[in-house]
Amino acid sequence: MAIGPLRILRGKGNVGLAHCAKFFALCEVSWIDKAGANAASMPANEGGMRLLLCALALAVSGCARSDIDTHRQMADAMLQQRGTPDFVNASTAEYPAIRHTPSGMLCVLPTDGAFEFDVFPTASMNAGAQCSSTGGEVVTGWVVVRFAQPTTLDSAFSTGVAQLTQGVDTRPWEGQPSEADRASPEGLPHYRIHRLQATINGERRYLRLSIGEIDGWYLQQIVSGPIASAEATEAAAGQAWRLGLREFASAPHTPAPAPPQN
């Protein structure tokens, strides 16, 4: 399995303000036009209530638009900077993101911290891509692989765990699985999760490996953080895994070719 998860572990502006201002101006005009000659007879608080409702509409339309624009600009800048093929902008109002189109893997850009992404070299035996980010002392990697040789989820998971723990002192992490992981899978693809603690470069670290599969593509999430904040890291990783797995399952992608018939 040419994935190398251990290598990954080591290893709002003014956009959209004009739109917001225009929306609010139209809202004021609409209220004035509707009031017309009857403005004097309106209850004293009705005008304020109308403007309040307009402000609420502004919050969910104009400012949401601003967030989308800001996030798309962040993702576009990253894509243009790297020029990596097979990735497109997948940002929403909630987060900036890029997507590996052949597999459907979603990579959310951090609000603060380093971010890297790339596709596997063309000479690699297996097709795939990876992205990784840092947030404080937490490192998160996402890897998606389409194996040249047929495999299974359990086999890929066992190999991934072996790679992650190779050459390091490990022991089970005895904390509680995240709330997101304990929730119903809601029809998502089958997946496996392994949590442990390990000594890396003399430091005790919390490690988490998650793997899911759909149409021959295997998605991995690898997370590493200080053992002292393992519970918080596990909670965030569980939420991110649920989002990533759902996006992975629902996005258009290129199914892996069927194995050759002998």
N, C-alpha and C positions, 0 to 999 in steps of 0.2 A: 504494500500500500504506500505509494509515493505521496504522502500527505505532509508529514513532518509537523505535527501539532506542537511539539516541544519547542521547535524553532520559532514558532509564532509567539509563544509565551515569553521567550527571551528577547528574543528580539526587541437686538433687532434694529436695523437701521431705519432709513427714511423711505424705503421702498413701499409704494402703495399709499403714501400719505395724501397724494393728490386725489386718488380715487376716494379715500375716506372723506376728504373735504367736499368733493363733488356730491357724494351721496347725502351728506348732511345738509348741503345747500338745497338739494332737490326735496328733501324731507321738509325743510322749513317752507319752501314755496308751496308744496302740496297742502300743508296745514293752513297757510294763509289763504290760498285759493278756495279751499273748502269752507273756511270761516266766512270769507267775503263780507257782505253787509251785515251778517248776523254775529260778527265778532263781539259786538258790545253786549249781546244777550247771552254769550257763552258763560258758563260757571267760571268763577275765578280760577279754579285749579285745572280746568280742562286743557287750557293751552299748555301748561307745564306737563300734564300727563301725556299729551300727544308728543311733545318733544322727548319725554322719557322713553316712550315706546319707540320713537325713531332712533334714539341713542342705543336702545337694546338691539334693534335691527342692524344698526351700524356695527355693533360689536360682533355679531355673528356673520355679517356679510362683508363689509369693507375691511375690517381688521383681519378676518380670516383670509381674505384675498391677499392682504399684505404679508401674512405669514407664509402663504404658499409661494408668493413671489420671492421672498427672502430665502426660503429653503431651496427653491429651484435655482436661484443664483449661486448659492453655496455649492450645490451639487454640480451645476454646469461648470463652475470654476475648477472643481476637482477633476472632472472629466476632461476638460480642455488642457489642464496642466499635465495630466498623465498620458492622455491620448490612447488609453487602453481599449482595444476592441471588445465587443460583446457586452459592454455595459451601457445602460441608458439611465436617464434621470427618472427616479421613482418617488420624488418628494411629495409630501402632503402638507396640510396645514399643521399637522402635529409634529413632523420631523423632516429633516433633509435626508435623502436616501438615494442610492443608486441600485440598479438591479442587473444581475447577470442574466441576460435574456435567454441563452440556451437552457439554463437549468431553472430559472425563476428565483434564485437566491437573492434575498434582500440584504443590503448593507446600509445600516443607519449611520450617518455621520455624527460624530460626537460634537456637542456644543463647545467643548473645550478639551483639547488633547490631540495627540497625533492620530493620523488615519492613513492607512496604506491599502492598496488593492492591486490585484494583477490576475492575469490568466496564467495557466500552466504553460510552460514552453511547448512549442509545437513538437519538439523531440520527445516529450514525455510519453510514457506508455499509456497513461490514463489522461483523459480530458478533464478539465476542471478549472476552478478559479478560487481565489481566497481574498479576504479582506480582514483587516485587524485595526483595533483602535485602543487607545489608552484613556482612562479617566482617573486622575489621581494615581494611585498605586495599583489599580485594577487593569488588567490586560484582557481583552476579548478578541478571539479570533473566530472567523467563520470560514469554513472550507466546504466546497462542493466538488464531488468526484463522480465521474462516469467511468467505471472500471472496464478495461479492455477484456478481462476475463470474468465470466459470470461469478457472482458471489451472493451472499445473503446478508440480511441485516445483522444477525447474530455474529457472523464471521467478521464483517466489517467492524462491528463494535469491539469484539475481542482483540482484533489487531490494533485498533485505535487505542484501547486501554494499554496494551503492551507497549506501544510506542510512547505513550504519555508517561509511563512509569519506568521506562528503561533507564538504568543507570542512576536512579535517584532513590533516596530512602523514603518510603511511603508507608502510610497506615490509614485505616478507614477514618473518614470524617463522621463524627457521631452527632452532628447537628440535625435539625429538623429540615426536611425538604421544603422548598418554597410553597407558598399558598397556591401559586399558579400551577405548579407541578401536581399538587394534590387535587386540583379541580378536574372535572370531567374532561376527557380529551375532545369531546364535541365532534366526533367523527374525523379527527385529524389522522394523518398517517401514523403507522406504528413507529415507536421510537424507543430508545434505551438511554438511560442516564447513569453515570458513575461519578460519585463524589469521593474525594479523598484529601488528605493533607500530605505534603511532601516537603523535604528540605531541598531548596534550590539556591545554590550559591550561598549556603550557610544560613538561609532564612526559611522559617517555616511558612509555607504558603498553602492556601486553600486552592484545590483544583477541581474542576468540573468538566466532564466530557459528555456531550449529548449527541446522539446520531439518529436521524430519521431517513426514510427512503420513499421515493415515489418515482415510478416509471424508469427505474434503473439509475436515477441520480441519488447520491448519498450526501446528505447535508450534515455537517458537523459544527457544533458550537464548542469552543474551548475557552475556559475562563480561569484566570489565576488572580488571586488577591491575597493580601495579608491575612494570616489566620485570625488576628484579633478582630477583624471586621468581616469574618466569614459569613455570618448570618445575613448581614445587609447585602453582601455580594451575591449570596445565594438567592435572596429575594429578587434582586434586580435581574439576575441571570435567568431565573424562572420566567419572569415576565417577558424578557427579551426572546427567550426560546419559544414561548407560546406565540408571540407575534411573528417571529421568523418562520416557524413551522407552518403557521396558517398562511402566510404570504407565499411561502414555498409551494404549498399544496394548491393554492388557488390561481397562481400566475400562469399564463401561457408559457410553455417551454417545449424543448425538443426532446421527445422520448429517446431513451437509449436504444440503439439497434438491437434486434433480437440476436441471440448467439447463433453462430453458424451451425447448420445441421450437418451431422456426420453421415 
